[in-house]
Amino acid sequence: MTGAAALGAGEFTAALHAHSDRYWHKHPFHLRLHEGTLGRGELQRWAANRWYYQKWLPQKDAAVVANCPVPAVRRRWVQRISFQDGTAEGRGGLAGWLALAEATGLDRAEVLDERHVLPGVRFATDAYVHFARTRPWTEAVAASLTELFSPGLMRQRLTALRTHYPWIAPSGHGYHATRPQTAASDAQHALAVVVASCTTRSEQDAALAALAFKCDVLWSMLDAVDHAGRTG
């Protein structure tokens, strides 16, 4: 809202948190996953398509680092890249997600060659990466704040996978066992950066719009996966 007074830090923080209602934890696909009603093929489709999103996260975060002029933010943000890429081959978040995909019965090669990636998932993910590369770095950081809402969802998902899908090997649970704590720490850092950096109303509105955009990206990804399962 041009010309409007800037929100106070507490009010701005509350407005960011209010986007939890738009987060994808309430998507019908996630609800069915948590209820234990997904079939093997649906879980495989989800794992293979989510891989496409996961694999782009380090490059999305590299775009934030490249665009950010603040050394302290860059030093902390680069840890996100290290988490996903790992400190060595076979480690890190990407390796963990590949292990989950394999635990559902997918072959690693068919995940890596992206043969199962749906157009809607590709479009939404690519739009998010393009956003991070081309928008002001503070907006890219704000878009990442869906992580404020993710730790609880990932813990719930891990419980559901272990409880309702015992055919998934324990080797596939590493990502969801380790990511919630890291995501919570990353989210608190990003929140502090956004609140400190976005001090005018126009900057705050742009940050709120960025977070809404990211919620739409995630929801659109699951829409594509869910639709393919119902029509395939």
Salt bridges, closest charged atoms under 4 A:
GLU42 OE2 - ARG32 NH2 2.82
ASP61 OD1 - LYS60 NZ 2.59
GLU102 OE1 - ARG108 NH2 3.07
GLU110 OE1 - HIS116 NE2 2.62
ASP113 OD2 - ARG115 NH2 2.53
GLU114 OE2 - LYS55 NZ 2.70
GLU114 OE1 - ARG122 NH1 3.31
GLU139 OE1 - ARG135 NE 2.94
GLU147 OE1 - ARG80 NH1 3.02
GLU147 OE2 - ARG179 NH2 2.53
ASP186 OD1 - ARG76 NH2 2.92
ASP186 OD2 - ARG179 NH1 3.41
ASP205 OD1 - ARG201 NE 3.21
ASP216 OD1 - ARG22 NH2 3.02
ASP223 OD1 - HIS27 NE2 2.78
ASP226 OD1 - ARG32 NH1 2.86
ASP226 OD1 - ARG230 NE 3.29
